[in-house]
Amino acid sequence: MTLKDPNSEGQGIEDEQFMRAAFDEALVSQAAGEVPVGAVVVLNGEIIGRGHNRVVSDHDPSAHAEIIALRQAGRTLQNYRMPSARLYVTIEPCSMCAGALVHSRIQTLVFGAPEPRAGVVCSQRRFFESDFLNHRVVVRGGVLAEACGE
């Protein structure tokens, strides 16, 4: 797995647009007293799933922004596999969320800021480089990193 510059494939403006939507979701979780993380799933230029952290409010340790966005996208598509979709999230995913991205067959992960304590894309581990995975995820990091990391 190689982190790609968000501007390297002409994705810069679109990546920023969808990261802003994920950031808006993070603001919702912050206002609710949750860890401020937001995510959106995008297919063909349309948001098909949104999520923000709801761990405290739902009393659910799996209610991370990425998981909630993937669940909504799955219901929208009536399919748990999303091989042409991208997930945008304000911070680098944890191991649980990275695993869910593999199981959903998401094509691309775009994240904002690194998560030095629990991030497994580039901070603590390089999860997507694991030999045992049956799916590879393209990763772009650093989109609106300063805003997402605050």
DACORJO-V778503 format. One line per field, one symbol per residue. ss: DSSP state (2 for helix, 1 for strand, 0 for the rest). psi: psi as a letter, one per 30 degrees, with the letter a starting at -180 (. if undefined). Layout:
ss->???
psi->???
This chain:
ss->001100000002222222222222222222200000011111100111111100222200000022222222222220000000011111100022222222220001111110000000000000222000000001111000222220
psi->kkkkkfffggfeeeeeefeeeeeeeeeeeefgglkikllkkkkhgkkfkkllkgeeefhjfghleeeeeeeeeeeefhkfkifglkkkkflklleeeeeeeeefgkekkjldkljfegkgefdelieffkffkgkkkkkklgjheeeff.
